[in-house]
C-alpha cells in the first residue's frame, strides 16, 4: 500500500461512512508518517567529517580520519559500530576515541568494527567519535577514489583529501555511486597550501541514506 493508495481509501471510506475501515486507514497513515519522520536505527549523524591524507607519491601509505558526531535515538546503548573497506592493508593501524575496539568481522566487502563505549548512552545523548586508521598499499592505481558511505540519517557530510607534496592530482571529481551522477567542485574547493600540498574539500547537507560519495582522482 502506498501513501496515494491510503489517501484514495480514506476518501472512499469517508464517502461510504465506514467507520471501522476509516480507523484502519488512519492507523496505516500513521505508520507512514512515523516511517518518514522518525530516523531509523540507534542514532542519527549530526556531522560526519572524513579526511584522507596521502603520504607518498605512489599512494603506498595513507591515513584516514573520521570525526562523527551522533545523537542517540534509543536508551541503553553500550556500543558503536565503525566500518572500513578498500584495497591494501586497511588496518595497518587503528585507533578510536572514545571507547575500545573489541571485535571486527567482514560482511560482504565491508569490515564492521565493534567499539565498546565502556559506558551507557541514552536517548538524546550526543557523542563525537574520532577514528584514525593507517592504510598501506591502498591507493597505488592511476585512478583512485576516497569514499564515504551514508548508512544513518546524516545532517552534514564533509570530505577532505590531502595530496603529497609536489604530486597534485591531474583531475578530481565528486561522484554519487548509486546514480553515477557527477557533482561539481568549485574552484575554491581545490586549494594549494603554503607548503605546496594540494587540498581538496567538499561538503553536502543531508546526503542520501544508502548512497556512497566518492572523491575520484587521477594522478
Residue frames relative to the residue before (quaternion, step in Angstrom):
aa qw qx qy qz dx dy dz
X 1.0000 0.0000 0.0000 0.0000 0.00 0.00 0.00
X 0.2324 -0.7711 0.5792 0.1265 3.60 -0.81 0.99
X 0.6750 -0.4761 0.3618 0.4323 3.56 -1.31 0.16
X 0.6315 0.5258 -0.3358 0.4603 3.60 1.03 -0.74
X 0.6210 0.5312 -0.3370 0.4676 3.58 1.04 -0.77
X 0.6502 0.5308 -0.3167 0.4419 3.54 1.00 -0.85
X 0.6574 0.5025 -0.3096 0.4684 3.58 0.97 -0.83
X 0.6397 0.5161 -0.3279 0.4657 3.57 1.03 -0.77
X 0.6574 0.5030 -0.3105 0.4674 3.57 0.96 -0.84
X 0.6134 0.5451 -0.3434 0.4567 3.57 1.07 -0.74
X 0.6559 0.4956 -0.3128 0.4757 3.59 0.91 -0.88
X 0.6664 0.5205 -0.3099 0.4346 3.59 0.95 -0.87
X 0.7086 0.4449 -0.2838 0.4683 3.58 0.85 -0.88
X 0.5953 0.5439 -0.3773 0.4555 3.59 1.09 -0.55
X 0.6419 0.5201 -0.3216 0.4627 3.55 1.01 -0.81
X 0.7462 0.3870 -0.2146 0.4974 3.59 1.03 -0.77
X 0.3387 -0.7719 0.4739 0.2546 3.60 1.33 -0.10
X 0.3177 0.7191 -0.5365 0.3067 3.56 0.96 0.96
X 0.2502 -0.8323 0.4770 0.1310 3.58 0.02 1.31
X 0.6278 0.5346 -0.3428 0.4500 3.61 1.00 -0.73
X 0.6709 0.4777 -0.2902 0.4873 3.57 0.94 -0.91
X 0.6070 0.5633 -0.3454 0.4414 3.58 1.09 -0.73
X 0.6538 0.5102 -0.3107 0.4645 3.59 0.95 -0.86
X 0.6371 0.5284 -0.3262 0.4567 3.59 1.01 -0.79
X 0.6580 0.5041 -0.3073 0.4673 3.57 0.99 -0.86
X 0.6378 0.5293 -0.3244 0.4558 3.59 0.99 -0.82
X 0.6507 0.5100 -0.3140 0.4667 3.59 0.98 -0.84
X 0.6530 0.5095 -0.3095 0.4672 3.56 1.00 -0.85
X 0.6394 0.5145 -0.3252 0.4698 3.58 1.01 -0.79
X 0.6176 0.5509 -0.3361 0.4496 3.58 1.07 -0.73
X 0.6286 0.5306 -0.3367 0.4582 3.57 1.04 -0.75
X 0.6573 0.5023 -0.3122 0.4670 3.61 0.99 -0.81
X 0.6335 0.5259 -0.3368 0.4568 3.57 0.99 -0.80
X 0.6686 0.4864 -0.3066 0.4716 3.61 0.91 -0.87
X 0.6247 0.5660 -0.3342 0.4215 3.57 1.03 -0.79
X 0.7650 0.3829 -0.2034 0.4762 3.58 0.90 -0.90
X 0.7534 0.3952 -0.2158 0.4791 3.60 1.12 -0.43
X 0.6831 0.4065 -0.2965 0.5293 3.62 1.18 -0.17
X 0.3873 -0.7273 0.5072 0.2527 3.64 -0.54 1.07
X 0.4128 -0.7144 0.5040 0.2553 3.62 -0.94 0.85
X 0.7229 0.4794 -0.3132 0.3867 3.55 -1.31 0.22
X 0.6954 -0.4928 0.3508 0.3879 3.52 -1.40 -0.05
X 0.8150 0.0378 0.0044 0.5782 3.58 1.14 -0.52
X 0.2917 -0.6900 0.6200 0.2334 3.51 -1.38 0.20
X 0.4079 -0.7093 0.5252 0.2338 3.55 -1.17 0.64
X 0.2822 -0.7651 0.5580 0.1535 3.56 -0.66 1.11
X 0.7866 -0.0526 0.0525 0.6129 3.58 0.99 -0.84
X 0.0593 -0.7720 0.6328 0.0067 3.55 -0.99 0.92
X 0.0003 0.7986 -0.5992 0.0567 3.56 -0.43 1.27
X 0.0311 -0.8007 0.5975 -0.0299 3.58 -0.60 1.18
X 0.0118 -0.8059 0.5909 -0.0339 3.57 -0.96 0.89
X 0.0844 -0.7790 0.6201 0.0394 3.56 -1.01 0.84
X 0.1123 -0.7829 0.6109 0.0359 3.56 -0.84 1.05
X 0.2073 -0.7687 0.5975 0.0952 3.57 -0.70 1.13
X 0.2731 -0.8360 0.4627 0.1120 3.57 -0.55 1.19
X 0.8006 0.1534 -0.0908 0.5721 3.63 1.14 -0.38
X 0.6436 -0.5875 0.3488 0.3449 3.55 -1.20 0.58
X 0.6879 0.4534 -0.2932 0.4850 3.62 1.21 -0.23
X 0.4896 -0.7103 0.4014 0.3076 3.58 1.27 0.13
X 0.3928 0.7602 -0.4465 0.2616 3.58 1.20 0.41
X 0.7871 0.1394 -0.1013 0.5923 3.57 1.17 -0.40
X 0.0814 0.7792 -0.6148 0.0906 3.55 -0.95 0.95
X 0.2229 -0.7461 0.6081 0.1543 3.54 -1.27 0.40
X 0.1982 -0.7733 0.5976 0.0744 3.50 -0.90 1.07
X 0.0819 -0.7813 0.6184 0.0218 3.55 -1.00 0.92
X 0.0004 -0.7746 0.6324 0.0109 3.55 -1.09 0.75
X 0.0472 -0.7521 0.6573 0.0080 3.54 -0.92 1.01
X 0.0442 0.8242 -0.5558 0.0990 3.56 -0.41 1.24
X 0.1664 -0.7761 0.6046 0.0661 3.54 -0.67 1.19
X 0.0404 -0.8239 0.5644 -0.0319 3.57 -0.66 1.13
X 0.2260 -0.7181 0.6374 0.1646 3.51 -1.32 0.48
X 0.3649 -0.7563 0.5049 0.2001 3.55 -0.64 1.13
X 0.2822 -0.7861 0.5389 0.1100 3.54 -1.03 0.93
X 0.7382 0.3083 -0.1943 0.5677 3.57 1.32 -0.03
X 0.4931 -0.6256 0.5127 0.3203 3.55 -1.33 0.25
X 0.8306 0.2896 -0.1900 0.4361 3.53 -1.42 0.27
X 0.3253 0.7277 -0.5313 0.2870 3.60 0.92 0.92
X 0.0734 -0.8329 0.5484 -0.0107 3.57 -0.70 1.11
X 0.7688 0.2716 -0.1616 0.5560 3.61 1.26 -0.02
X 0.1889 -0.7396 0.6380 0.1013 3.52 -1.32 0.52
X 0.2364 -0.7920 0.5497 0.1217 3.58 -0.96 0.84
X 0.1703 -0.7536 0.6304 0.0754 3.52 -0.84 1.09
X 0.1602 -0.7799 0.5933 0.1185 3.58 -1.26 0.22
X 0.0575 -0.7953 0.6034 -0.0042 3.54 -1.16 0.68
X 0.0527 0.7806 -0.6199 0.0603 3.57 -1.17 0.65
X 0.4621 0.6947 -0.4885 0.2553 3.55 -1.30 0.11
X 0.6272 -0.5445 0.4175 0.3685 3.53 -1.38 -0.01
X 0.7579 0.3970 -0.2823 0.4339 3.52 -1.32 0.28
X 0.6692 -0.4376 0.3880 0.4585 3.53 -1.28 -0.45
X 0.1393 -0.8484 0.5082 0.0501 3.56 -0.01 1.30
X 0.7223 0.3561 -0.2332 0.5451 3.59 1.32 -0.09
X 0.1297 0.8008 -0.5710 0.1257 3.60 0.89 0.88
X 0.7535 -0.1071 0.0409 0.6474 3.55 1.21 -0.55
X 0.0425 -0.8014 0.5966 -0.0104 3.58 -1.05 0.74
X 0.0384 0.7793 -0.6226 0.0604 3.54 -0.90 1.02
X 0.0000 -0.7923 0.6102 -0.0039 3.56 -1.13 0.64
X 0.0343 0.7685 -0.6382 0.0300 3.51 -1.27 0.55
X 0.5413 -0.2727 -0.7897 0.0951 1.57 -1.67 1.87
X 0.6304 0.5735 -0.3911 0.3475 3.56 -1.33 -0.03
X 0.3461 -0.7068 0.5833 0.2010 3.52 -1.42 0.04
X 0.3977 -0.6946 0.5453 0.2490 3.59 -0.91 0.94
X 0.0980 -0.8465 0.5232 0.0052 3.58 -0.42 1.23
X 0.8079 0.0245 -0.0023 0.5889 3.62 1.18 -0.35
X 0.0216 0.7669 -0.6406 -0.0312 3.54 -1.29 0.42
X 0.0057 0.7975 -0.5997 0.0651 3.54 -1.07 0.81
X 0.4668 -0.6815 0.4818 0.2926 3.61 -1.11 0.62
X 0.0088 -0.7573 0.6530 0.0050 3.53 -1.19 0.70
X 0.7789 -0.0983 0.0052 0.6194 3.53 0.00 1.34
X 0.7655 -0.3074 0.2451 0.5093 3.58 -0.78 -1.01
X 0.6253 0.5158 -0.3245 0.4874 3.57 1.29 0.30
X 0.2789 -0.7189 0.6100 0.1823 3.54 -1.14 0.73
X 0.2298 -0.7519 0.6052 0.1248 3.56 -0.99 0.91
X 0.1309 -0.7864 0.6017 0.0477 3.56 -0.88 0.99
X 0.2201 -0.7889 0.5646 0.1026 3.57 -0.63 1.15
X 0.1087 -0.8005 0.5892 0.0142 3.55 -0.67 1.16
X 0.2765 -0.7478 0.5841 0.1521 3.55 -0.71 1.11
X 0.3756 -0.7652 0.4833 0.1996 3.56 -0.71 1.10
X 0.2737 -0.7877 0.4968 0.2405 3.59 1.25 -0.49
X 0.7311 0.2029 -0.2173 0.6141 3.53 1.24 0.65
X 0.4582 -0.6898 0.4937 0.2657 3.57 -1.22 0.39
X 0.2034 -0.7739 0.5919 0.0965 3.53 -0.93 1.00
X 0.2167 -0.7834 0.5749 0.0937 3.55 -1.15 0.71
X 0.7198 -0.4452 0.3153 0.4294 3.54 -1.29 0.35
X 0.8277 0.1795 -0.2138 0.4867 3.53 -1.01 1.07
X 0.4332 0.6411 -0.4947 0.3958 3.61 1.23 0.19
X 0.1956 -0.7708 0.5974 0.1036 3.57 -1.11 0.73
X 0.0229 0.7919 -0.6078 0.0551 3.56 -0.90 0.97
X 0.2261 -0.7497 0.6038 0.1493 3.58 -1.16 0.62
X 0.1853 -0.7890 0.5816 0.0704 3.55 -0.74 1.13
X 0.1596 -0.7734 0.6107 0.0593 3.53 -1.04 0.91
X 0.0513 -0.7951 0.6039 -0.0223 3.56 -0.72 1.15
X 0.0053 -0.7708 0.6371 -0.0049 3.57 -1.03 0.84
X 0.0469 0.8154 -0.5688 0.0969 3.56 -0.67 1.13
X 0.2706 -0.7550 0.5791 0.1460 3.57 -0.88 1.02
X 0.1403 -0.7913 0.5942 0.0327 3.57 -0.92 1.01
X 0.1298 -0.7918 0.5945 0.0523 3.58 -0.87 0.99
X 0.8481 0.0806 -0.1032 0.5134 3.56 -1.05 0.91
X 0.4288 0.7547 -0.4121 0.2771 3.58 1.11 0.60
X 0.7943 0.2401 -0.1014 0.5488 3.61 1.16 -0.51
X 0.2743 0.8179 -0.4537 0.2234 3.54 0.93 0.99
X 0.5736 0.6005 -0.3812 0.4062 3.62 1.23 -0.04
X 0.6289 -0.5504 0.3833 0.3932 3.62 -1.18 0.44
X 0.7555 0.1954 -0.1280 0.6121 3.57 1.17 -0.61
X 0.0407 0.8092 -0.5803 0.0824 3.58 -0.69 1.11
X 0.1627 -0.7846 0.5861 0.1201 3.55 -1.28 0.11
X 0.2594 -0.7048 0.6428 0.1510 3.48 -1.36 0.57
X 0.0964 -0.8568 0.5060 -0.0227 3.56 -0.51 1.21
X 0.0996 -0.7442 0.6567 0.0709 3.54 -1.23 0.71
X 0.1718 -0.7913 0.5815 0.0782 3.57 -0.80 1.02
X 0.2739 -0.7692 0.5632 0.1272 3.55 -0.98 0.93
X 0.0540 0.8268 -0.5544 0.0785 3.58 -0.35 1.24
X 0.7138 0.2851 -0.2404 0.5928 3.58 1.33 0.24
X 0.6196 -0.4995 0.4147 0.4412 3.61 -1.15 0.36
X 0.0332 -0.8235 0.5632 -0.0597 3.58 -0.67 1.15
X 0.3377 -0.7653 0.5179 0.1791 3.55 -0.85 0.99
X 0.8096 0.0160 0.0194 0.5865 3.59 1.01 -0.76
X 0.0642 -0.7600 0.6465 0.0191 3.54 -0.99 0.97
X 0.0456 0.7717 -0.6341 0.0156 3.56 -0.96 0.88
X 0.1127 -0.7856 0.6077 0.0298 3.55 -1.10 0.84
X 0.0571 -0.7781 0.6253 0.0165 3.55 -1.08 0.85
X 0.0840 -0.7879 0.6100 0.0023 3.54 -1.00 0.89
X 0.1001 -0.8142 0.5718 0.0007 3.57 -0.55 1.24
X 0.2424 -0.7923 0.5495 0.1071 3.56 -0.66 1.17
X 0.5836 -0.5964 0.4111 0.3670 3.60 -1.15 0.54
X 0.6729 -0.5131 0.3631 0.3901 3.51 -1.26 0.50
X 0.8585 0.0921 -0.1203 0.4899 3.56 -1.06 0.96
X 0.6929 0.3947 -0.3117 0.5167 3.59 1.10 0.58
X 0.0231 0.8253 -0.5622 0.0483 3.61 0.50 1.16
X 0.5597 -0.5959 0.4408 0.3706 3.60 -1.16 0.38
X 0.4993 -0.6244 0.5055 0.3245 3.55 -1.25 0.49
X 0.7895 -0.0578 0.0837 0.6052 3.56 1.10 -0.78
X 0.0358 -0.7731 0.6330 0.0198 3.57 -1.12 0.73
X 0.0297 0.7779 -0.6271 0.0283 3.58 -0.98 0.90
X 0.3462 -0.6920 0.5870 0.2382 3.54 -1.31 0.36
X 0.0304 -0.8166 0.5761 -0.0185 3.57 -0.82 0.98
X 0.3280 -0.6674 0.6297 0.2245 3.52 -1.22 0.70
X 0.4010 -0.7560 0.4589 0.2390 3.56 -0.52 1.14
X 0.6790 0.5265 -0.3043 0.4112 3.58 0.88 -0.90
X 0.7770 0.3178 -0.1602 0.5192 3.57 1.03 -0.80
X 0.3353 -0.7458 0.4887 0.3043 3.59 1.31 -0.35
X 0.3955 0.7219 -0.4730 0.3141 3.57 1.22 0.47
X 0.2978 -0.7478 0.5682 0.1711 3.57 -0.96 0.89
X 0.2042 -0.7799 0.5844 0.0923 3.57 -0.86 1.02
X 0.5014 -0.6968 0.4345 0.2726 3.54 -0.95 0.91
X 0.2417 -0.7084 0.6429 0.1625 3.52 -1.24 0.69
X 0.3762 -0.7113 0.5470 0.2311 3.56 -0.96 0.87
X 0.6533 -0.5053 0.3833 0.4136 3.56 -1.24 0.39
X 0.6712 0.5089 -0.2938 0.4519 3.58 1.02 -0.79
X 0.5795 0.5987 -0.3718 0.4092 3.61 1.24 -0.28
X 0.7170 0.3295 -0.2200 0.5736 3.61 1.25 -0.31
X 0.0304 0.8297 -0.5497 0.0919 3.56 -0.42 1.26
X 0.3098 -0.7023 0.6052 0.2112 3.53 -1.25 0.55
X 0.3346 -0.7651 0.5206 0.1778 3.57 -0.63 1.15
X 0.6898 -0.4949 0.3232 0.4180 3.61 -1.19 0.38
X 0.6971 0.4562 -0.2879 0.4722 3.62 1.07 -0.59
X 0.6349 -0.5685 0.3174 0.4158 3.60 1.30 0.09
X 0.5411 0.6195 -0.4103 0.3937 3.61 1.22 -0.16
X 0.3758 -0.7094 0.5541 0.2204 3.56 -1.21 0.63
X 0.1072 -0.7850 0.6098 0.0199 3.56 -0.88 1.05
X 0.1319 -0.7712 0.6207 0.0511 3.55 -0.88 1.06
X 0.0557 -0.8044 0.5912 -0.0153 3.57 -0.85 1.01
X 0.0899 0.7770 -0.6187 0.0735 3.55 -1.06 0.80
X 0.0058 0.8038 -0.5946 0.0207 3.57 -1.06 0.75
X 0.0645 -0.7886 0.6113 0.0133 3.55 -1.24 0.49
X 0.3209 -0.7253 0.5762 0.1973 3.56 -1.02 0.84
X 0.8643 0.0388 -0.0715 0.4963 3.54 -1.08 0.85
X 0.0248 0.8048 -0.5904 0.0548 3.61 0.52 1.12
X 0.6076 -0.5991 0.3927 0.3431 3.55 -1.21 0.57
X 0.4567 -0.6530 0.5302 0.2897 3.56 -1.04 0.82
X 0.7847 0.2886 -0.2345 0.4958 3.57 -0.89 0.96
X 0.6113 0.5496 -0.3499 0.4492 3.58 1.28 -0.12
X 0.2258 -0.7298 0.6258 0.1577 3.56 -1.30 0.45
X 0.1790 -0.7866 0.5868 0.0693 3.56 -0.90 1.00
X 0.1470 -0.8199 0.5529 0.0207 3.54 -0.79 1.11
X 0.1998 -0.6734 0.6931 0.1620 3.51 -1.16 0.78
X 0.0509 -0.8300 0.5541 -0.0384 3.57 -0.24 1.31
X 0.0086 0.8336 -0.5503 0.0473 3.55 -0.74 1.04
X 0.2557 -0.7168 0.6270 0.1665 3.50 -1.36 0.42
X 0.0789 0.8086 -0.5793 0.0656 3.57 -0.90 0.91
